[in-house]
Amino acid sequence: YLGSSYRLVEFILLFIIYYKAFNRNSVLKIFIVVGTLYFAFFLFNLFFIQDDKVNFYSEIFSALIFIALSVTFFYQLMKELPAIQVYRLPMFWINAAVLIYFSGNLFLFTLGNYLITILKSNLIVHYSFHNLLSILKNILFATGFYVSFKKTPKDPL
């Protein structure tokens, strides 16, 4: 349950970040519905479907949600273009991290269920790749935080 708790907290925090990044009151209802559906599915899956296994179905659902959010955010970023050099926006780096991490995880967790049930694999290679994705995600998050604290020449003192 500890790993599942981590995933739930990660989902909530990233979901809040995306809600703030979209910066529109019109998306509040969508976020509430999607968040409630995910939470209900997460608990149902945790206690009834995959109670004694790795919680792959919730991971897949979470990955699909965050891939959709990141692609939508990139579309909004291109449409509105709040800065000429988008790599100076912290949310650009955070969004890139989310897209890379959850796209890789979608593949890994979809394949992971097959590896455990059919091939009886011990998942060492699976989690090694997952850890590489996590390292890359954390590097991109750190880049986003660095960019957010870096003063540009136009910034007031």
Disulfide bonds with the S-S distance in Angstrom:
none
